[in-house]
Amino acid sequence: MDLNTVTALHRPRTRDEIGPFQAGDAFLAGGTALFAAPDPALSRLIDLPALNWPPVTLTADGLEIAATCTFAELEEASLPPRLSALAARCCGALYGSFKVRAAATIGGNLCTALAAAPMAAFAVALDAEMLIWRADGTARTLPAREFILAPTRTRLGTGELLRSILVPACNMDLRWAFRRIALNELGRSAALVIGTQDGAGRFGLTITASTPRPVRLDFPALPDAETLLAALDAAVSPVGWYDDVHGDPLWRAHMTRLFAQQIRSELTGEAA
């Protein structure tokens, strides 16, 4: 869709060149969401790919995923086997064709903050940190589980920019189990649940798509079925079950509880 109120495109090569954020500005990464609907308030786009950030960087501290990394680049990156497989499953959950995945960015998916954003599930399941550039030239980090407040709302302030998603090295080889459902095979996720377990036995359950914002549960070890469901209901209660055309909230709740039990069974080696 044309953004016919935009009169300028700014292409910074360095952070200093980004300059002050002004009324009417928007950061442009892949553009698959930005160009999907008219926005008469926009007058200037700041082109982030011009900064030429490496899509993924592996260090001793872990994995850094640039906000401008596309879904296709993340899928094709050389990552540890378990992490690579989880990235592929989450990238495949994007509501869009392979053409969209070649343009859509990890940061854009997170900042658009839809309930079904698969990169929210990926980042929260890996207990990642978000590196945020402030408008004043400083930076801050924020746990991924706290980044999205509600559909289309994040903790980014005016002029703040998501720079990277930081996955700690200790979470790059987690055992995991993945469940997802949509109303049709290529539809937007109605429930996306990921369970993870580290080498010490600690268990995490990440719930997205069926709730308005990501919900994360943590346990020192795999809980029994009753404990898991009680904790799930208590964690979801403050935000409620999501209700839109992609799924009835009661159905989402049922499928999320079922997936949680299947994931627990898979990670304990029980019959699902």
C-alpha positions as CSV (number, residue, x, y, z in Angstrom):
1,M,0.0,0.0,0.0
2,D,1.2,3.5,-0.8
3,L,2.0,5.8,2.2
4,N,1.2,8.9,0.2
5,T,1.9,11.3,3.1
6,V,5.5,10.3,3.3
7,T,7.7,13.0,1.7
8,A,11.2,11.9,2.9
9,L,13.4,8.8,3.3
10,H,16.3,9.1,5.6
11,R,19.1,6.5,5.2
12,P,21.5,6.7,8.1
13,R,24.8,4.8,7.8
14,T,25.7,5.1,11.5
15,R,23.8,5.5,14.8
16,D,24.9,9.2,14.9
17,E,23.3,9.8,11.5
18,I,19.9,8.6,12.7
19,G,19.5,12.1,14.3
20,P,16.6,13.3,16.4
21,F,13.3,11.5,16.1
22,Q,10.6,13.9,15.0
23,A,6.8,13.9,14.8
24,G,5.8,12.0,11.7
25,D,8.8,9.7,11.8
26,A,8.7,5.9,11.6
27,F,11.5,3.4,11.6
28,L,11.4,1.2,8.4
29,A,12.9,-2.3,8.4
30,G,11.2,-4.9,6.2
31,G,8.1,-2.8,5.7
32,T,5.6,-5.7,5.5
33,A,3.6,-4.3,8.4
34,L,4.3,-0.6,7.9
35,F,3.1,-0.7,4.3
36,A,0.1,-2.9,5.0
37,A,-2.2,0.0,6.1
38,P,-2.5,3.7,5.5
39,D,-1.1,6.0,8.2
40,P,-1.7,9.7,7.4
41,A,0.4,10.7,10.4
42,L,3.7,9.6,8.8
43,S,5.8,12.0,6.8
44,R,9.4,10.5,7.0
45,L,10.8,7.0,7.1
46,I,14.1,6.1,8.7
47,D,15.6,3.2,6.7
48,L,17.2,0.9,9.2
49,P,18.7,-1.6,6.6
50,A,21.0,1.2,5.5
51,L,22.8,0.7,8.8
52,N,24.1,-2.7,7.5
53,W,23.8,-4.6,10.8
54,P,25.0,-8.3,10.6
55,P,21.8,-10.4,10.7
56,V,23.1,-12.8,13.3
57,T,26.3,-12.8,15.4
58,L,27.6,-15.7,17.5
59,T,29.9,-14.8,20.4
60,A,31.0,-16.5,23.6
61,D,28.1,-14.7,25.4
62,G,25.5,-16.1,23.0
63,L,23.6,-15.1,19.9
64,E,22.8,-11.6,18.8
65,I,20.0,-11.2,16.3
66,A,19.8,-7.8,14.6
67,A,16.3,-6.3,14.6
68,T,16.7,-6.0,10.8
69,C,17.5,-9.7,10.4
70,T,14.8,-11.2,8.1
71,F,12.9,-14.4,8.9
72,A,14.7,-16.0,5.9
73,E,18.1,-15.0,7.2
74,L,17.4,-16.4,10.6
75,E,16.2,-19.7,9.1
76,E,19.3,-20.0,7.0
77,A,21.8,-19.0,9.7
78,S,24.4,-21.5,10.9
79,L,23.2,-22.0,14.5
80,P,23.5,-24.9,17.1
81,P,21.2,-27.7,16.0
82,R,18.5,-27.3,18.7
83,L,18.4,-23.6,18.4
84,S,18.3,-23.8,14.6
85,A,15.4,-26.2,14.7
86,L,13.4,-24.0,17.0
87,A,14.1,-20.9,14.9
88,A,12.8,-22.8,11.8
89,R,9.6,-23.8,13.6
90,C,8.9,-20.2,14.8
91,C,9.8,-18.7,11.4
92,G,7.4,-21.2,9.8
93,A,4.6,-20.0,12.1
94,L,4.6,-16.5,10.4
95,Y,1.3,-15.7,8.7
96,G,2.7,-15.1,5.3
97,S,4.3,-16.6,2.2
98,F,8.0,-17.2,1.6
99,K,8.1,-13.8,-0.1
100,V,6.9,-12.2,3.1
101,R,9.5,-14.2,5.1
102,A,12.2,-12.9,2.8
103,A,11.3,-9.3,3.7
104,A,9.7,-9.4,7.2
105,T,12.2,-8.7,10.0
106,I,12.6,-10.2,13.5
107,G,12.5,-6.7,15.0
108,G,9.5,-5.7,13.0
109,N,7.5,-8.8,14.1
110,L,8.3,-8.0,17.7
111,C,7.6,-4.3,17.5
112,T,4.3,-4.8,15.7
113,A,3.4,-6.8,18.8
114,L,0.5,-8.8,17.4
115,A,-0.7,-11.6,19.7
116,A,0.3,-14.2,17.1
117,A,3.9,-12.8,16.6
118,P,6.0,-15.9,16.4
119,M,9.2,-14.1,17.2
120,A,7.7,-13.1,20.6
121,A,7.3,-16.8,21.3
122,F,10.9,-17.5,20.1
123,A,12.5,-14.7,22.2
124,V,10.5,-15.3,25.4
125,A,11.1,-19.1,25.2
126,L,14.8,-18.5,25.0
127,D,14.6,-16.0,27.9
128,A,16.3,-13.4,25.6
129,E,17.1,-9.8,26.3
130,M,16.1,-6.9,24.1
131,L,18.8,-4.3,23.4
132,I,17.1,-0.9,22.9
133,W,18.7,2.2,21.7
134,R,17.4,5.3,23.4
135,A,16.8,8.6,21.5
136,D,19.4,10.3,23.7
137,G,22.2,8.1,22.5
138,T,22.3,5.6,25.4
139,A,21.0,2.1,25.5
140,R,19.1,-0.2,27.8
141,T,18.1,-3.9,27.9
142,L,14.8,-5.4,28.8
143,P,13.7,-9.1,29.2
144,A,11.9,-10.3,26.2
145,R,9.0,-11.5,28.4
146,E,8.4,-7.8,29.4
147,F,8.7,-6.2,26.0
148,I,5.1,-6.6,24.7
149,L,2.4,-5.0,26.8
150,A,-0.7,-5.8,24.7
151,P,-1.6,-6.2,21.0
152,T,0.3,-3.4,19.1
153,R,1.8,-2.0,22.3
154,T,5.4,-2.4,23.5
155,R,7.6,-0.8,26.1
156,L,9.4,1.2,23.5
157,G,9.3,5.0,24.2
158,T,9.1,7.7,21.7
159,G,12.2,7.6,19.5
160,E,13.5,4.4,21.0
161,L,14.7,1.7,18.6
162,L,15.0,-2.1,19.0
163,R,18.6,-2.9,18.1
164,S,19.0,-6.6,18.8
165,I,17.6,-9.7,20.4
166,L,20.2,-11.2,22.7
167,V,20.0,-14.9,23.4
168,P,22.4,-16.0,26.3
169,A,24.8,-18.8,25.6
170,C,23.3,-20.9,28.4
171,N,20.0,-21.1,26.5
172,M,21.2,-22.0,23.1
173,D,21.0,-25.8,23.6
174,L,17.7,-26.1,25.5
175,R,15.5,-29.1,25.0
176,W,12.2,-27.9,23.6
177,A,8.8,-29.0,22.5
178,F,6.6,-26.9,20.2
179,R,2.8,-26.8,19.6
180,R,0.8,-24.6,17.4
181,I,-2.7,-24.4,15.9
182,A,-4.6,-22.1,13.6
183,L,-8.1,-22.2,12.1
184,N,-6.6,-23.4,8.8
185,E,-3.2,-24.7,7.7
186,L,-1.9,-21.3,6.5
187,G,-3.8,-19.2,9.0
188,R,-2.6,-16.9,11.8
189,S,-1.7,-18.7,15.0
190,A,-4.5,-19.1,17.5
191,A,-2.2,-20.7,20.1
192,L,1.5,-21.2,20.0
193,V,3.1,-22.8,23.0
194,I,6.8,-23.7,23.6
195,G,8.2,-25.7,26.5
196,T,11.9,-25.6,27.3
197,Q,14.1,-27.5,29.7
198,D,17.8,-26.8,30.5
199,G,20.5,-29.1,31.6
200,A,19.7,-28.6,35.3
201,G,16.1,-29.7,34.7
202,R,14.5,-26.3,34.9
203,F,11.3,-26.0,32.9
204,G,9.8,-23.0,31.1
205,L,6.5,-22.7,29.4
206,T,5.8,-19.9,26.9
207,I,2.3,-19.1,25.8
208,T,1.6,-16.8,22.9
209,A,-1.2,-16.2,20.3
210,S,-3.9,-17.5,22.7
211,T,-3.2,-14.6,25.0
212,P,-3.0,-10.8,24.3
213,R,0.7,-10.8,25.3
214,P,3.3,-13.5,25.9
215,V,2.9,-15.4,29.2
216,R,5.9,-17.2,30.7
217,L,5.9,-19.8,33.4
218,D,9.0,-21.1,35.2
219,F,9.5,-24.2,37.3
220,P,12.6,-25.6,39.0
221,A,11.7,-29.0,37.5
222,L,9.0,-30.5,35.3
223,P,5.8,-30.2,37.4
224,D,3.0,-32.7,37.6
225,A,0.0,-32.2,35.4
226,E,-2.2,-30.7,38.1
227,T,0.4,-28.2,39.2
228,L,1.1,-27.2,35.6
229,L,-2.5,-26.5,34.8
230,A,-3.1,-24.6,38.0
231,A,0.0,-22.4,37.4
232,L,-1.1,-21.8,33.8
233,D,-4.6,-20.7,34.7
234,A,-3.2,-18.4,37.4
235,A,-0.6,-16.8,35.0
236,V,-3.2,-16.2,32.3
237,S,-5.9,-14.9,34.5
238,P,-4.6,-11.3,34.7
239,V,-4.4,-10.9,30.9
240,G,-7.2,-13.3,29.8
241,W,-7.6,-15.3,26.7
242,Y,-7.4,-13.5,23.3
243,D,-10.6,-13.0,21.3
244,D,-10.5,-12.2,17.6
245,V,-11.6,-13.7,14.3
246,H,-8.7,-16.2,14.4
247,G,-10.2,-18.2,17.3
248,D,-12.7,-18.2,20.1
249,P,-11.2,-17.6,23.5
250,L,-12.7,-20.8,25.0
251,W,-11.2,-22.9,22.2
252,R,-7.8,-21.1,22.6
253,A,-7.9,-21.8,26.3
254,H,-8.7,-25.5,25.7
255,M,-6.0,-25.9,23.1
256,T,-3.4,-24.1,25.2
257,R,-4.1,-26.4,28.2
258,L,-3.9,-29.4,26.0
259,F,-0.6,-28.3,24.4
260,A,0.9,-27.6,27.9
261,Q,0.1,-31.2,28.9
262,Q,1.4,-32.6,25.6
263,I,4.7,-30.6,26.0
264,R,5.1,-31.8,29.6
265,S,4.6,-35.4,28.5
266,E,7.0,-35.0,25.6
267,L,9.8,-33.6,27.8
268,T,9.3,-36.2,30.5
269,G,9.2,-39.0,27.9
270,E,5.6,-40.0,28.7
271,A,3.0,-40.9,26.2
272,A,1.3,-37.7,25.1
